[in-house]
Each structure stands twice: as C-alpha cells, then as structure tokens.
Amino acid sequence: MTPLSPVPIADARDARGRIADVVLRTPLARLNLDGAESRGAEIYLKLENLQPSGAFKLRGAVNAIRLADEGQLERGVWTASSGNMALAVAWAARRFGLPCVCVVADVSPDAKLDAIRALGASIVKVPWLEVLEICRVHHRDGMDGLFLHPFSDPNVMAGNATVGLEIVEDLPDVDAVVVPYGGGGFAVSVASAVKTLRPSARVYAAEVEAGPAFAASLAAGKPTEVEHPPSFVSGIGAPFVFEDVWPLARELLDGSVVSSLEDTAGAVRLIAERARVVAEGAGASSVAGALSGGAGAGKIVCIVSGGNIDPDKLALILRGGAPGH
C-alpha cells in the first residue's frame, strides 16, 4: 500500500468551498473550567458533533462524492465503518440521491445503526476484523459502486482537513490540537492544515486504553499490534496502525495521549454538564487527554469528533458510571 502524503493546503481550501453548502462550519467553544481542572490550559471544543450526521466524517464523504464523476457514481456508493463514516455516507447519499450500502462492524452501537437505516441505506453486518481488513485492502468482493474509504483516501482527507483550517482561522494563536485517533487519517488531515498555517502548534492523537495502537507503535518505533477489547468508545482504536497511515502519522503528530475508560466517561459527563454538549466516547477522548495534562498548557483545541452515543450509555455516564462496552 502506498503511504499517504500530507494534505496540500490548497486541496483543503478547495474542499471547503466544495462542501460549504452541505457541511456545517462548526463553532469553537471555550470549555468552562477552574484552574485545578484545566492544569493551566485554556481548553476549546471544536464541535463536530453538530454536523448533520453527528460527526466530522460528513466533510470527507461529501468532498469525495463531489469529486467523483458520473460513471463512478452510477452504481451508488458504499463504505466500511464502525458507525460514523457509515452515517456520513448514508446521509450524503440521501442528499445526492445515490444508492448506498454500509458494511458495519457487528459491535456498532444500535443508535448509529438505527440512524443509518433511517437514512435509507442498506446495512451489511460483519465481524469487526473484517471491517479492518476492508480498510486495509480498500476492497470487498461483491461490492458495487464507489468505495468511500473512512480515512485513507486523499479526497476524504482533504474534506476532513477543513477542520484544521477552521481551527486556525478561529484561534490563530492555538498552541495544541488534540484529535481522536481511529484509523489515523483524520488526525493527519487536521495536522496537515494546522501545521501549515501554524507551524508552532502541536497536534496530538487521543486514544483510550482499549487499543492504543498508535501510542504503542510510537514507543516501539514501528507499527505494533495491541489488544483491542470492546468498549463504549467504539469510534476510535484498532489492534494495529494501518501501514499506509503510519509514516505520515509519525511525521505529523507530536505524540499520543492515552486516557482510561473512566476518564473518558468523565469527559463525556463534564462536556455535558459544562458545555451542554453531547459527545460520544471517541469525541470526548480528546478532552480526557487534554485534562490529563498530556497536551501541555496554553490554548488547546479538543476536537469533539462526534456525538452519536447510545442513549442508555449516555444516561449511565451522566449518573456517574462508566460503561464497560
């Protein structure tokens, strides 16, 4: 697999114009914390959970569809995802009148699956490891239409890099950005834009203890496999780092901040209580990492990547619990 390249800033700017009529330019909101909580950091929330599909993935999906020609789209679109890319592709497919098939992990949250069905997409449930294999090889036998890779595709990445553009425009003196790390494409897309426009800014991956493959790979100096037990943080984490993403992630990201599941649940609760914002576990992982001090001090932007959390799990967290999976 050919390693990925940084997203050119011109591609990110072009993507912004291409998706502007569909995708929300999300707000950047200061999180209300006292000094002891903040560890000397001013924490800002980039609220991608407010996108129409509930997560940032809509940016890349819309950009890729708009760049495709009629021949590529005549048999519709499909994707493989743990949930949020499937939601984004289903949402965009309905908007553009395209047939859509979503190959999803059989552990995907019911809230996400119900929303995908409501958008009119067909669902194919497969084991989580099969989703990972589709993402690795960019193919699945028997599928028709344009494959929209959830993270490792230049057109998807250019759309997602628009998040980085908006962050630096809204907070020009940003010191650090913390990005939830799943397949890694989102993190390097954001880092491509941020580091072009604000070279002194640090960009960190946010991971949780249930499968921090990027942190393990950084420590080993090479892609390393880890255990990846199921958890309520379903939108990020994998048992390994994808080989096409690894060189770019190692180059652009300044490290990984790994949080416990309890701290991540605490971040979901804190965001709800202080900002009145609903974040899924993956979306809150960035805040958990910043609250730990792992991203340092200064002006820190935490990307709340999505808000598609199962209502029962959210209720448990708001009562002070931490779902196991």
N, C-alpha and C positions, 0 to 999 in steps of 0.2 A: 504494500500500500504506500502511495506517495505521501511523504509528510506534508502537512499543511503549511501555508505561508501566512504571515500577518495580513490582516485585512487592510488594504490601502485606504487611507483616509478619504480619498476621492470616491471609492466604492461605497463607503459608509454614508457619505453625503448624498450621493446619487440615490441610495436606498431610502434615505429619509424622505426625499421628495416623492419617490415611487409609492411609498406606503402611507403617506400622510393623510389620505382621505379615509383610511380604514383603521389605522392603528392610533391609539391614544398617545400623545406626548404626556407621560406620567409626571406627577408632581414630585418634588423633593421636599420632604417634611422633616423638620428638626424633631428628634425624639426627646421628650421631656424627662430628664434625669437629674438627680442631685450629684454632687461631687463624688461621693463614695461609690455610687453606682457606675459612674462614667469612667473612672480611672484616668481622669484628665483628658478625655476625648469628647469632642462635640460630635455626636452621632446623628447622621441624617439617614432617612429612609427613602430609597428610590422605589416608588410604589408600583411595581409591575403587576402586582395582584389586581390592579384596577383595569387591566386590559379587558376587552370584551370577552375573551376566552378564559380570563382568570390568571394568565401568566404571560411572561415575556415572549414565549415561543411564537406568538402570532406575528411578531415582527419578521422573523426569518421565513416563516411559511408564506406570508403574503409577498415578500420580496421575491422568493423563488418562483412562485406561481406567476407573478407578473413578468418575470424574465423568461419564462418558458414560451415556446412557440405553439401554434395551434396543433401541430402534429404531435407534440409531446403530451398535450392535454386531452386529446380526443378520446382516450380511454380512461380519463379521470386521474386521480392522484391516490397515493397510499403512503403510509408511514409505519414505522415500528417504534413503540414508545411505552414507557411506564405510565403515561397518562397525559401530561401537559402538551406534548407535541401532538398527540392524537387529538386532543381537544382543539388545538390551534388549527390543525389541518382540516378537521371536520367543520370548524367554524368558517374558515376561509373557503372551503369547497362549497358550502351552502351559499355563501355570499356571491361566489362566482358561477354558481350553477353547475358544479362538477360532481360526478360520482366520486365516492370516497370510501376506501377500506382502511381500517386501522387495525394493525396487528399489535395486540397489547399483552402485557405480562399478566398471567393468571392471578397475580397478587396485587394487581392495581386496585386502588380504592373504589368502592362502589359509587361514591359520589362522582368520581371522574367518569366511570363507565356509563352511569345514567345520563350524564350530561352529553357524552359522545353520541349515545343513541338518540337523545332528544334532538340533536342536530342533523339527524338523518343518515349518519354514517353507518356502514356495516362494521362489525367487530369480529375479529378472529383472535381467540384467546390461545396463547401458547405459553410454555414454561418461560420463566424469566431468562434462563440461559439461552433460549432460542432468540429472544429479543436481542440479547447482547451479540449473538453470532450474526444476526442480520445487520446490526450496526457495524460489525467488524468487516463483513464482506460486501456490504452495500447491495444485497440481493436476497430474494427468497423465491424458490421455484413456484411457478403457478400464479405469480402476481402480475397484473397488468397495470399500465398507466405510469405516470411519472412518480418515481420514488423521491419523497422529501425526507432526506436524512435528518434525524433530530438534532444533530450538532456538527457533523463532519462534512460540510458542503459549503463551498465558497459563497454561493448566493444566500444560503441560510445564514451563514456567519456575517455577511455584510449587513443583512437586516438586523441581526442581533447587536452588531457593533453600534447601531444608532443609540443604544442605551448609554454607551460611553460618551458619545457626542453630547447628549443632553446633560449628563452629569457635569462635564467640564464647563459647558455653557452656563449652567445654573449655579455652579460653585467653582469659579475659576481657580481659587486657591486651595482646592481639595488636596489633602495630604495622603489619603489612602482610600482605596475602594476594596470592599470585601464582597466576593462573588460566589454564590453557591456552585460547587463543582460536582457535576454529574459525569457526562461524557467528556467534558473539558472544553468543548467548542465555544460555549457561551463565555466562559472565563477568558479564553484567549481572544475572543472577539472584542469584548469590553476592554481588555488590556491593550489591544492594538490601537483603539481610538484614544484611550486615556493617556497612554504613554507617548503618543504622537503629539497630542495637544498640551500635555502637562508632564514633561519628561521626569520631573522630580517626584511625581506621585508613585506610591507603592500600590500594587494590586495583589491581593491575597485570595487564595482559594479557601472556601469554607467547606469543611467536611464534618461528618459525625463519626463517632467511634464504631458504628456499624458499617465497616467497609471503607476506611480512609486510604484508598489505593494510591492517590497522588502523594500524600504525606509519606507513605511507606516507600514509594518509588524515589522520592527526593532523598530520603535517608540512605537508600541503597545505591543511588546514583544510576539506576536503571529501572525499567518497568518491572514492577514486583507484584505478585499475586497475594491477595489477603483474603481472609474470611469475610463473607458479606451476609450476616444473618438478617432476616427480615426485621423491619422496624417501622414505626409510624412515619419515619422520614423516608418516604418512598420515591421522592423526586430526584434524589442525588445518591451517589455511592455506586460502586461496582466492585467486583472482585479483582479487577485489574485496570491499568491505564491503557487506553487504546494507543496502539503503536504509531498511528498517523498523527495523533494529537501530542504525544509525549515530547518530541523535540521542541515544538513551539511553546508548550506549557512550561517546560523547564526554562526556556529563554525569557518568556514574558512575565511569568508570575514570580512574585517575591517570596513565596512560601505558602504553606497551608496551615490554617488554624483549625484544629480538630476539637470539637465540643462533645460532651457527653449527651446522651439522650435526655437526661434530666435537665441539663442546662438549656438544651434546645426547646424542650417543652416550656421551661421557664421563660424563654424568649418569646414564644408564641403568646404566653399569658401576658407578659409585660407589654408587648406591642398592642394587644387588645385593650389593656387597661389604660395605657398612657396615650396611645395614638388613635384608639377606636378603629383599629385596622385588623382584619382577619388575615393571618398568614398561615400557610401550610408549614409543615416541619422543615422542608427544604428552604422555603422562603425565610424562615426565622433563623436558619443556621448561620447566616451572615451576622445577624445581631448577636447571637450567642458567642460567636468568635470575637467580635469587637468588644463585648462586655468582659470577656476574659482577659483583655489586655493584649491579645495576640497580634493585633494590628497596630499597636503602638498608640501614641497620643496624637492630638491635633484634630483636624476636620476629617472625619471618617464617614464615607458613604457606604451604607449597607444595602445591597440590592435585595429587596423583598421580591423574590423571583416569581412567586405565585401564591394564590390564596385558596386553592382547591383542596380543602381539608374535609375529611369525613365529619359530619356534624356531631356524631357521638363521640369521636375522639376529641373534637374541639371542646365539647361540654366537659369531658373528663379533665382536660388540661385546665380549663377555667376554674374547675373545682379544686385544683391543686395537684392533680395526678399527672402521671407520665405514661402514656400507652406503651405497651411492650412492642406491638406491631399492628 
